[in-house]
Amino acid sequence: MSNNVELPELDDDLFEHFKVEVPKGQALLRIDKFLMGFIQNATRNKIQTAASNGDIYVNDVPVKSNYRVKPYDVVRIMLTHPPYENTILPENIPLDIVYEDDALLVINKPPNFVVHPGHGNYTGTLVNALAYHFDNLPMNSSERPGLVHRIDKDTSGLLVVAKTEASMTHLAKQFEAKTTEREYIALVWGNVKQDEGTITGNIARHVKDRMQMAVFADPEIGKPAITHYKVLERLGYVTLISCKLETGRTHQIRVHLKHIGHTIFNDERYGGDLILKGTTFTKYKQFIDNCFKTLPRQALHAKTLGFIHPVTNEFMRFDTTLPQDFADCIEKWHNYSKSHEIDEND
């Protein structure tokens, strides 16, 4: 049995599930109608949903369901999981288990640890570790054992894993209903002037770079996303903030923060590994390089996770301290901001 579980914070490449070149004599036709003639057992509603999610590409550009195909268009359906079922190899990888009972476990995931097998990472993942340490974990809708949600490879922090079908269903409904508590800590470029705020905007695959997500004003593109943020500390050219999620879209925090002009520090995929704020002094560049070496990943940590226990109905909240690399980077910024005159408007 699999469950329809929303899995946030995906960090995969896309996998091609279907490809067709529009034949020479094809008249202009809506793509949803066109694909129904090519994909076995497809329904128009499913095709329209795929288009709404940004999963249907024509000539490498995502299109809506009302796009009209023309001769020689190359149509592809790209999804975030392989078109085949991967055999999961159990691997004896240590896990930092914060809490465990018969229904679930909470794991503190270190950075540089991929959550599940995917393109370029078929072993050495959290799922491989789970398969070794636990028997008969329930499968989610993507046939991945135990996973209710997920975070990027280089994002550290808390994850809840279901150990039974009932727990999987119960926890999945909480994520879908937005009743879970999820707080992240992020270090971002620039001085975030408002003490707190809310970022909204639909998220879908970037039109030109399919490895990125982007915010779209058109409500028919992508999925709605809501991120609440609060400033914890201003450190001149960077700001330490807390982010609380209402939704869990792919790369949501990373995309939303870039959208408001505050890319996460050292987030390579979204340009945060460049000097986005600060001076042109050589010593400053050396300081930033040292920060990047200290924290060789995006400065994002899933600090707090709260949910209702699927058996006891008790609300449970778990909290973690910042990993050492993140804490050390913040300390460098503390020292720099104290010893240098900073133009916070730069």
TORGU-258473 format. One line per field, with one value per residue: residue in one letter; residue number from 1; x, y, z of N, C-alpha, C in turn. Coordinates in steps of 0.1 Angstrom, whole numbers, plus 2048, in hexadecimal, padded with zeros to 3 digits. Atoms other than C-alpha are relative to their C-alpha. Last residue first. Layout:
BEGIN
residu c(A,...) .
num c(NUM,...) .
n_east c(X,...) .
n_north c(Y,...) .
n_up c(Z,...) .
ca_east c(X,...) .
ca_north c(Y,...) .
ca_up c(Z,...) .
c_east c(X,...) .
c_north c(Y,...) .
c_up c(Z,...) .
end
This chain:
BEGIN
residu c(D,N,E,D,I,E,H,S,K,S,Y,N,H,W,K,E,I,C,D,A,F,D,Q,P,L,T,T,D,F,R,M,F,E,N,T,V,P,H,I,F,G,L,T,K,A,H,L,A,Q,R,P,L,T,K,F,C,N,D,I,F,Q,K,Y,K,T,F,T,T,G,K,L,I,L,D,G,G,Y,R,E,D,N,F,I,T,H,G,I,H,K,L,H,V,R,I,Q,H,T,R,G,T,E,L,K,C,S,I,L,T,V,Y,G,L,R,E,L,V,K,Y,H,T,I,A,P,K,G,I,E,P,D,A,F,V,A,M,Q,M,R,D,K,V,H,R,A,I,N,G,T,I,T,G,E,D,Q,K,V,N,G,W,V,L,A,I,Y,E,R,E,T,T,K,A,E,F,Q,K,A,L,H,T,M,S,A,E,T,K,A,V,V,L,L,G,S,T,D,K,D,I,R,H,V,L,G,P,R,E,S,S,N,M,P,L,N,D,F,H,Y,A,L,A,N,V,L,T,G,T,Y,N,G,H,G,P,H,V,V,F,N,P,P,K,N,I,V,L,L,A,D,D,E,Y,V,I,D,L,P,I,N,E,P,L,I,T,N,E,Y,P,P,H,T,L,M,I,R,V,V,D,Y,P,K,V,R,Y,N,S,K,V,P,V,D,N,V,Y,I,D,G,N,S,A,A,T,Q,I,K,N,R,T,A,N,Q,I,F,G,M,L,F,K,D,I,R,L,L,A,Q,G,K,P,V,E,V,K,F,H,E,F,L,D,D,D,L,E,P,L,E,V,N,N,S,M) .
num c(346,345,344,343,342,341,340,339,338,337,336,335,334,333,332,331,330,329,328,327,326,325,324,323,322,321,320,319,318,317,316,315,314,313,312,311,310,309,308,307,306,305,304,303,302,301,300,299,298,297,296,295,294,293,292,291,290,289,288,287,286,285,284,283,282,281,280,279,278,277,276,275,274,273,272,271,270,269,268,267,266,265,264,263,262,261,260,259,258,257,256,255,254,253,252,251,250,249,248,247,246,245,244,243,242,241,240,239,238,237,236,235,234,233,232,231,230,229,228,227,226,225,224,223,222,221,220,219,218,217,216,215,214,213,212,211,210,209,208,207,206,205,204,203,202,201,200,199,198,197,196,195,194,193,192,191,190,189,188,187,186,185,184,183,182,181,180,179,178,177,176,175,174,173,172,171,170,169,168,167,166,165,164,163,162,161,160,159,158,157,156,155,154,153,152,151,150,149,148,147,146,145,144,143,142,141,140,139,138,137,136,135,134,133,132,131,130,129,128,127,126,125,124,123,122,121,120,119,118,117,116,115,114,113,112,111,110,109,108,107,106,105,104,103,102,101,100,99,98,97,96,95,94,93,92,91,90,89,88,87,86,85,84,83,82,81,80,79,78,77,76,75,74,73,72,71,70,69,68,67,66,65,64,63,62,61,60,59,58,57,56,55,54,53,52,51,50,49,48,47,46,45,44,43,42,41,40,39,38,37,36,35,34,33,32,31,30,29,28,27,26,25,24,23,22,21,20,19,18,17,16,15,14,13,12,11,10,9,8,7,6,5,4,3,2,1) .
n_east c(7F9,808,80B,80B,808,80B,800,7F3,7FC,809,7FD,7F3,801,807,7F7,7F6,807,802,7F3,7FD,809,7FC,7F4,7F4,7FA,7F6,7F1,7F8,7F2,7F7,7F2,7F8,7F9,806,804,806,80B,7FC,808,80B,80B,80B,80B,7FD,80D,801,80F,801,809,80E,7FF,80D,806,7F9,805,80D,7FE,7FB,80C,809,7FA,801,80E,802,7FB,7F3,7F7,7F7,7F3,800,80B,801,7FA,7F2,7FC,7F7,808,80A,7FA,809,7F9,7F1,7F9,7FB,7F7,7F3,801,80B,7FA,7F7,807,806,7F6,7FA,809,7F7,7F2,7FD,7F2,800,80E,807,80A,80A,808,80E,804,80A,809,802,7FA,7F2,7FA,7F5,7FA,7F1,7FE,7F2,7FF,7F4,800,7F6,7FF,808,7FB,7F3,802,805,80C,80B,808,80D,802,80E,805,7FB,809,7F7,7F4,803,7FC,7F3,7FF,7F2,800,7FD,809,7FD,805,809,806,7FD,80C,804,80F,807,807,7F8,802,7F7,7F9,7F7,7F2,7F8,7F3,7F8,7F3,801,7F8,809,809,7F8,7FC,80C,802,7F6,803,80C,7FD,7F8,809,809,80C,7FD,80B,801,808,80A,809,80B,800,807,7F7,7F4,7F5,7F8,7F2,7FC,80C,7FF,800,804,7F5,7FA,7F4,805,808,7FB,80A,805,80E,807,80E,803,7F7,802,80D,7FE,7F7,809,808,80A,7FB,7FC,808,7FE,7F2,7F6,805,7F9,805,80B,80C,806,7F9,7FF,7F4,7F8,7F9,7F2,7FB,7F3,7F8,807,805,809,806,80B,804,80E,801,80B,805,7FC,7FE,7F2,7FE,7F6,7FA,7FE,7F2,7FF,800,80C,7FD,7FC,7F5,804,7F5,805,7FB,808,7FB,7FF,7F2,7F7,7FE,7F4,804,7F6,807,807,80D,80B,80D,807,7F9,7F3,800,7F7,800,7F9,7F4,7F5,801,7FD,7F1,7F9,801,7F7,7F3,7FE,7FD,80D,800,808,809,7FC,7F3,7FF,809,7FA,7F6,808,806,7F7,7FC,809,7FF,806,809,80D,7FF,7FE,80D,7FF,805,7FB,807,80A,809,7FF,80D,802,7FD,7F3,7F9,7F2,7FA,7F3,7F9,7F9,7FE,808,7F9,808) .
n_north c(805,7FE,80A,7F9,806,7F7,7F9,7FA,7F8,7F4,7F7,7FA,7F8,7F3,7F8,7FA,7F5,7F5,7FA,7F8,7F4,7F8,7F8,808,7FF,7F5,803,7F5,803,7F6,802,7F8,7F6,7F3,7FA,80A,807,80E,808,807,803,808,804,800,802,80B,803,7FE,7F5,804,803,805,805,80C,80B,804,808,80D,808,804,80A,80B,805,807,80D,802,806,7F7,7FE,7F4,7F9,7F4,7F4,803,7FC,7F4,7F4,801,800,809,80C,800,807,80D,804,7FA,7F3,7F8,7FA,7F6,7F4,7F8,7FB,7F5,7F5,7F4,803,802,806,80A,804,804,80A,802,80C,800,80D,800,80C,804,7F8,801,7F9,7F8,803,7FD,7F7,7FE,7F5,800,7F6,802,7F5,803,804,806,80D,80A,807,7F7,7FC,7FB,7F1,7FD,7F6,803,80A,809,802,802,7F4,801,80A,805,80E,800,808,801,80C,7FE,80C,809,803,7F4,802,7FC,7F3,7F4,7FC,7F4,7FD,7F5,801,7F4,801,7F5,803,7FF,7F5,7F6,7FB,7F8,7F4,7F7,7FA,7F6,7F6,7F9,7F9,7F4,7F6,7FB,808,80E,808,80C,80A,807,80A,7FE,808,7FA,7F8,807,800,7F3,801,7F4,7F8,7F1,7F8,805,7FD,80D,802,801,7F4,7F8,7FD,7F3,7FE,809,802,7FF,809,80E,805,802,80C,80C,803,7F7,7F6,807,80C,804,7FE,7FD,7F8,802,80C,806,800,80E,809,7FB,7F7,803,7F4,801,7F3,7FC,7F6,7FA,80A,809,80B,806,7F8,802,7F8,7F5,7FB,7F2,7FE,7FC,7FD,809,7F8,809,802,802,80E,807,808,80D,7FF,801,801,7FF,809,800,80B,7FD,801,80A,7FF,806,807,7FE,7FA,80A,802,7FA,805,7F5,7FD,7FA,800,7F8,803,80D,7FD,802,7F6,7F4,800,7FF,7F2,7F9,803,7F9,7F2,7F9,7F2,7FE,80A,806,807,809,80B,80B,807,808,80A,80B,7FF,807,7FA,7F2,7FD,7FC,7F6,804,7FE,7F5,802,7F7,801,80B,800,80C,805,7FD,809,7FB,80A,7FE,7F4,801,7F5,7F7,7F4,7F5,7F3,7F4) .
n_up c(80B,80C,801,805,80B,803,80D,802,7F4,7FF,80B,7FE,7F4,803,808,7F7,7F9,80A,803,7F4,800,80C,7FD,802,80D,800,801,803,7FE,807,7FD,808,7F9,803,7F3,7F7,806,801,7F7,806,7F7,806,7F7,7F2,7FB,7F6,7FE,7F2,7FD,805,80E,802,7F3,7FC,809,7FC,7F4,804,806,7F5,7F9,808,7FE,7F3,801,7FA,80A,806,7FA,7F8,804,7F6,805,7FE,7F3,801,802,80B,80D,807,806,800,7F5,803,7F5,801,7F9,806,80C,7FB,7FB,80B,809,7F9,7FE,7FE,804,80E,801,80A,801,80C,7FD,80A,7FE,7FE,7FB,7F5,7FF,80E,80A,7FF,80B,7FE,7F3,7FE,7F5,7FB,7F6,7F6,7F6,7F6,7F6,7F4,7F4,801,807,7F7,806,7FD,80B,7FC,801,7FF,7F7,7F3,7FA,7F9,807,80F,808,806,80A,804,806,80F,808,80E,806,80C,804,7F5,7F8,7F9,801,7F4,7FF,804,80E,801,80C,7FE,806,800,806,7FD,7FA,7F2,7FB,7F9,80A,809,7F9,7FF,80D,801,7F6,804,80C,7FD,7F9,80A,803,7FE,7FB,809,7F9,809,7FB,7F7,7F4,7F5,7F9,7FC,809,801,802,806,800,802,7F4,7F3,7F8,7FC,808,80D,804,80C,80A,800,803,809,7FD,7F2,7F8,804,7FA,7F2,7FF,802,7F4,7FC,7F6,7F3,7FF,7F1,7FB,80B,80B,80C,807,7FA,809,7FF,809,80E,802,80C,802,803,804,7FA,807,80B,809,7FA,807,7F9,7F5,7FD,7F4,800,7F3,7FE,7F2,7FD,7F2,7FA,7F5,7F5,7FC,7F1,7FD,806,80C,7FC,7F6,7F2,7F8,7F2,7F6,7F3,7F8,7F2,7FC,806,80E,806,80C,80B,80C,807,7FA,806,7FA,7F9,7F3,804,80F,807,80F,804,808,7F8,7F6,806,803,7F3,7FC,809,7FC,7F4,803,800,7FB,7F3,7FD,7F3,800,80B,7FD,7F8,808,809,7F8,7FD,7F2,7F6,7F3,7FF,7F5,805,80A,80E,807,809,80E,80B,80D,7FF,80B,808,805,80E,80B,806,808,800,802,7FB,806,7F6,808,7FC,800,800) .
ca_east c(8FC,8E2,8F1,911,928,945,95A,964,942,933,952,951,92C,930,94B,934,918,92F,93A,915,90D,92B,924,900,8E6,8D4,8B6,891,875,851,836,810,800,7E7,7F4,7F5,7FC,811,807,823,840,862,87C,89F,89E,8BF,8C8,8EA,8EF,90E,934,930,953,961,946,94E,973,96A,955,972,98A,972,970,996,997,980,963,949,92A,90C,907,929,922,91A,8F6,8EF,8D0,8E0,8FF,8ED,90B,8F6,8D1,8C5,8B5,8A5,880,87F,8A0,88F,872,887,89D,880,86B,886,86A,84A,842,825,81E,843,854,875,88D,8A7,8CC,8D4,8F2,906,903,8FD,8D8,8CA,8AB,896,874,867,846,846,827,826,80B,813,81F,811,7EC,7F0,806,81E,838,854,871,880,8A2,8B1,89A,8AC,89A,875,87D,869,84B,843,824,82A,828,842,837,848,85E,876,875,897,8A7,8CB,8DB,8E5,8D3,8DB,8BE,8AE,890,870,856,836,81D,7F9,7FC,7DF,7F5,811,7F7,7E7,809,80F,7EF,7F4,818,80F,7F4,80B,825,848,845,864,866,882,897,8B6,8D0,8CC,8E7,8D4,8B3,897,87C,858,844,860,85C,867,868,850,848,825,833,83E,839,858,85A,87B,890,8B6,8C1,8A4,8A6,8CB,8C4,8A7,8BF,8D6,8F7,8EC,8DA,8E6,8ED,8C8,8B4,8B7,8A7,8B1,8D3,8EC,903,8F6,8ED,8C9,8BB,8A2,880,871,84E,833,844,859,877,886,8A5,8B4,8D6,8D9,8F8,8FB,8F9,8EC,8CC,8CB,8AA,8A0,895,872,872,868,880,873,870,85B,860,846,854,846,85E,84B,851,82F,81B,80D,7F4,7FB,7DA,7E9,804,828,84A,866,87E,870,84E,84F,834,83C,835,81C,7FF,80A,80A,7E8,7DB,7E8,7D7,7B6,7B8,7BB,7D8,7D3,7EE,7FF,7FE,7DA,7D5,7F4,7E4,7C5,7DB,7F2,7D6,7D7,7E5,7E4,7FD,80B,830,82C,830,850,849,859,84C,859,879,888,88F,8AD,8A7,8A8,885,87B,858,849,823,817,7FD,802,80D,800) .
ca_north c(9E1,9F0,9E0,9F4,9E2,9EF,9D1,9C1,9B8,9AD,996,985,97D,973,959,94D,947,932,91D,917,90B,8F3,8E7,8DD,8F4,8E7,8D1,8D2,8B9,8C0,8A6,8AC,88E,87B,85B,846,85E,876,899,8AD,8C4,8C8,8E2,8EA,8E1,8F1,907,918,909,8F3,8F5,907,90C,90D,926,93B,93B,946,962,96E,96D,982,99A,99C,9A4,9C1,9C3,9C8,9B6,9A5,98A,97B,95A,938,944,941,92B,909,912,91C,92B,943,940,95A,979,98C,985,969,95B,956,945,92E,921,91E,90A,8F4,8DC,8E6,8E0,8F7,90B,90D,921,933,941,95A,962,980,987,9A6,9B5,99A,99F,985,971,980,96E,95C,94D,938,930,91C,918,8FD,902,917,91F,93A,94E,963,947,940,92B,908,8FF,8E0,8E5,905,919,918,913,8F6,901,916,92B,94B,956,963,96E,988,98F,9A9,9BA,9C6,9A5,9B1,99E,97A,95F,949,931,920,90A,905,8EB,8E6,8CE,8D9,8E1,8CA,8B7,8B3,8A7,88F,880,87A,866,852,849,841,82A,818,813,81F,843,858,87C,892,8AC,8BF,8C6,8D4,8C8,8AA,8BD,8B5,89A,892,873,85B,838,823,834,826,848,848,840,81D,810,803,7DD,7D9,7F5,7FB,7F0,7FE,81E,822,81E,837,850,84D,83D,82C,837,85B,867,86B,85E,84A,85B,874,87E,885,8A3,8B4,89F,892,893,876,873,850,843,82B,812,82D,842,864,877,85C,867,84B,836,827,801,800,7EE,7EF,7FE,7EF,80C,80A,818,83A,84B,865,88B,88B,896,891,899,8A8,8B0,8C7,8BB,8C5,8DB,8D7,8EF,8F9,8F8,8DF,8F8,8F5,8EE,8F6,8DB,8DB,8D4,8CA,8BB,8B9,8DD,8D3,8E2,8CD,8AE,8B7,8BC,89A,88A,89B,891,86C,856,831,82E,84E,857,862,872,886,89A,8A4,8B1,8C2,8D6,8D0,8E2,8CA,8AD,8A5,8A3,88E,89D,88E,878,873,864,85E,873,878,899,8A0,89E,8B5,8B2,8C9,8BC,89A,89A,878,865,844,823,800) .
ca_up c(806,81C,83B,836,84D,862,86C,88D,89C,87A,873,895,893,86F,879,895,87C,867,885,88F,86C,86A,88E,887,895,8B4,8B0,8BA,8BC,8C2,8C9,8CB,8DB,8C6,8D7,8B7,89A,8AF,8A6,896,89D,88D,896,888,864,85B,83D,836,814,812,819,83B,847,824,81A,838,82F,80C,81A,830,812,7FE,81B,81C,7F6,7FB,7E3,7FF,809,7FB,7E0,7E3,7D0,7DF,7E3,7BE,7C0,7BB,7CF,7EF,801,815,80D,7F3,802,7E5,7EC,7D2,7DF,800,7F0,7DB,7F7,80F,7F6,7E8,7DC,7EE,812,81C,83B,843,85E,857,871,867,869,854,83E,833,855,86E,876,88E,893,877,872,854,84A,82A,815,7F4,7DA,7BF,79C,780,77F,799,781,797,796,7AF,7A3,7A7,79B,78B,76D,764,749,753,778,787,79B,7B9,7BE,7D3,7F7,80F,832,848,866,873,851,845,83C,838,81D,815,829,847,84C,86A,862,875,86D,882,873,86E,849,840,827,841,85A,841,83A,85F,863,843,84B,86F,864,84B,866,86E,862,860,86E,862,875,86A,850,82D,815,808,807,81F,820,829,833,82B,83A,81C,7FA,7E1,7D3,7E2,804,80E,832,844,845,857,866,869,846,832,846,83D,818,81C,82C,80E,807,7E7,7C7,7C8,7A4,79B,7B9,7D9,7F7,812,806,822,81D,83C,85A,85F,882,881,891,893,88F,89A,8B1,8C2,8B9,8C1,8B8,8A2,893,87A,872,84F,84C,829,81C,7F6,7E9,7C8,7B3,7A3,77F,771,789,7A1,79E,77E,75A,740,71E,6FE,6E1,6C8,6A5,698,6B0,6D3,6E1,705,719,732,73C,731,740,727,71B,6F7,706,72B,741,766,770,78B,777,759,76E,77C,758,74E,76C,764,740,74A,741,73E,722,719,6F4,6EB,70D,706,6EA,6FE,71A,701,6F1,6CC,6AD,690,68F,66C,675,695,6B8,6C7,6E5,707,728,74B,749,76B,77C,791,7B6,7D4,7E2,7FF,805,801,7FE,807,7F2,804,7F8,800) .
c_east c(7FA,807,7F7,7F5,7F5,7F8,7F4,801,80D,804,7F7,802,80D,7FE,7F9,80A,80A,7FA,7FF,80E,804,7F8,804,80D,80C,806,808,80F,808,80E,808,80F,808,806,7F8,7FB,7F9,7F4,803,7F8,7F5,7F6,7F6,7F5,800,7F2,800,7F1,7FD,7F7,7F2,7FF,7F3,7FB,807,7FA,7F2,802,805,7F5,7F8,806,7FE,7F2,7FF,805,80E,808,809,80D,7FE,7F5,7FF,808,80F,805,809,7F9,7F6,804,7F6,805,80F,807,803,80A,80E,7FF,7F7,808,809,7F9,7FB,80B,808,7F9,808,80F,803,80E,7FF,7F2,7F8,7F6,7F5,7FA,7F1,7FD,7F7,7F8,7FC,807,80F,805,80C,804,80F,800,80E,7FF,80B,800,80A,802,7F7,805,80D,7FD,7FB,7F3,7F4,7F9,7F2,7FF,7F1,7FC,805,7F8,80A,80D,7FF,803,80E,7FE,80E,800,803,7F6,803,7FC,7F6,7F9,803,7F4,7FA,7F1,7FA,7F7,808,7FF,808,808,808,80E,807,80E,807,80D,7FF,808,7F7,7F6,809,804,7F5,7FF,809,7FD,7F4,803,807,7F7,7F8,7F5,804,7F5,7FE,7F9,7F6,7F6,7F3,800,7F9,808,80C,80C,806,80F,803,7F2,7FF,801,7FC,80D,808,80B,7FC,7F7,806,7F6,7FB,7F1,7FA,7F2,7FB,809,7FE,7F3,802,808,7F7,7F9,7F6,804,803,7F7,802,80E,80C,7F9,808,7FC,7F5,7F3,7FB,808,800,80C,80A,806,80F,803,80E,808,7FA,7FB,7F6,7FB,7F5,7FD,7F1,800,7F5,7FA,806,801,80F,802,80A,809,800,80E,801,800,7F4,802,805,80D,7FC,80B,7F9,806,7F9,805,803,80E,80A,800,80D,7FC,80A,7F9,7F8,7F3,7F4,7F3,7FB,808,80D,7FE,808,800,808,80D,80C,800,805,80F,807,800,80B,80F,803,804,7F2,801,7FA,7F5,803,80D,800,7F7,806,80A,7F8,7F9,808,805,7F6,802,7FB,7F6,7F2,7FE,803,7F3,802,7F9,806,7FA,7F7,7F6,802,7F2,802,805,80C,808,80F,808,80E,807,806,803,7F7,809) .
c_north c(7F3,7FB,802,7F6,809,7FB,809,808,808,808,80D,80B,809,809,80E,809,808,80C,80C,807,809,80D,809,809,7F7,800,80C,7FC,80C,7FC,80A,7FF,809,80C,80D,807,7F6,7F8,7F2,7F8,7F9,7FC,7F8,7FA,7FE,7FF,7F4,7FF,801,80C,7FB,7FD,7FA,7FB,7F3,7F5,7FB,7F7,7F2,7F8,7FB,7F3,7F4,7FB,7F8,7F2,7FE,7F9,809,802,80E,809,80B,80B,7FE,805,80C,80D,800,800,7F6,7F3,800,7FA,7F1,7FC,807,80E,80A,806,80B,80D,809,806,80C,80C,80D,7FE,7FD,7FA,7F5,7FD,7FD,7F5,7FF,7F3,801,7F2,801,7F3,7FC,808,800,806,809,7FC,802,80A,801,80C,7FE,80C,7FC,80C,7FE,7FC,7F8,7F3,7F5,7F9,808,806,803,80F,800,80A,7FB,7F6,7F6,7FD,7FD,80D,800,7F5,7FD,7F1,800,7F7,801,7F2,802,7F2,7F6,7FE,80B,800,803,80C,80D,805,80D,802,80C,7FD,80D,7FE,80D,7FC,802,80C,80B,807,80A,80D,80A,808,80C,80C,809,808,80D,80B,807,7F6,7F1,7F8,7F5,7F6,7FA,7F4,801,7F6,808,809,7F9,7FE,80E,7FF,80E,806,80F,80B,7FD,802,7F4,7FF,7FE,80C,808,802,80F,805,7F6,7FC,7FF,7F6,7F2,7FB,7FC,7F3,7F4,7FD,80A,80B,7F8,7F3,7FC,803,802,808,7FE,7F3,7F8,801,7F2,7F6,805,809,7FD,80E,800,80E,802,808,806,7F6,7F9,7F4,7FA,809,800,807,80B,805,80E,803,803,805,7F6,807,7F5,7FD,800,7F1,7F9,7F8,7F2,7FE,800,7FD,802,7F6,801,7F3,805,802,7F6,802,7FB,7F8,803,806,7F6,7FD,808,7FB,80C,805,808,7FF,80B,7FD,7F4,804,800,80B,80D,800,803,80F,808,7FE,807,80F,806,80E,802,7F7,7F9,7F8,7F5,7F4,7F4,7F7,7F6,7F5,7F4,802,7FA,805,80E,804,806,80C,7FE,801,80D,7FD,80A,7FD,7F4,800,7F4,7FB,806,7F6,806,7F5,800,80D,800,80B,80B,80D,80B,80C) .
c_up c(7FA,7F4,7F4,7FD,7FC,7F4,7FF,7F3,7FC,80C,802,7F5,802,80C,7FC,7F8,809,806,7F6,7FE,80B,800,7F4,801,7FF,7F2,801,800,7FB,803,7F9,804,7F6,808,7FE,80C,809,7FB,7FF,80B,7F9,80A,7F7,809,80F,805,809,804,80F,803,7FB,7F1,7FF,80D,803,7F8,806,80C,7FC,7FB,80C,807,7F7,802,80D,7FF,805,7F4,7F9,806,808,7FB,80A,7FA,803,80D,801,7FD,7F5,7F1,7FA,7FC,7FE,80C,7FE,80B,801,806,7F9,7F5,805,805,7F5,7F8,807,805,802,7FE,7F2,7FF,7F6,802,7F4,804,7F5,803,803,803,80B,7FF,7F2,7F5,802,7F3,803,80E,802,80B,805,809,80A,80A,80B,80A,80B,80E,7FF,7FA,80A,7FB,804,7F4,804,7FF,800,80B,80D,808,806,7F9,7F1,7F8,7FA,7F6,7FC,7FC,7F2,7FA,7F1,7FB,7F4,7FD,80B,809,808,7FE,80D,802,7FD,7F2,802,7F3,804,7FB,800,7FA,803,807,80F,806,806,7F5,7F7,808,800,7F3,7FE,809,7FB,7F3,803,806,7F6,7FC,800,806,7F6,808,7F5,801,808,80C,80B,809,806,7F7,7FF,7FF,7FA,800,7FE,80B,80F,808,803,7F6,7F1,7FE,7F4,7F5,802,7FD,7F5,804,80F,808,7FD,807,80E,800,7FE,80D,805,80A,80D,802,80E,806,7F6,7F4,7F3,7F9,807,7F8,801,7F8,7F2,7FF,7F4,7FE,7FE,7FA,806,7F7,7F3,7F6,809,7F8,808,80D,804,80D,7FF,80D,802,80F,803,80F,807,80A,80B,803,810,803,7FB,7F4,805,809,80F,809,80D,809,80D,807,80E,805,7FB,7F1,7F9,7F4,7F5,7F4,7F8,808,7FA,806,808,80D,7FC,7F1,7F9,7F1,7FC,7F9,80A,80B,7FA,7FE,80E,804,7F8,805,80D,7FE,800,806,80E,804,80D,800,7F5,803,808,7F8,7F8,809,804,80E,80A,80F,800,80C,7FD,7F6,7F1,7F8,7F8,7F3,7F6,7F2,801,7F5,7F7,7FC,7F3,7F6,7F9,7F7,7FE,7FD,806,7F8,80A,7F8,803,800) .
end
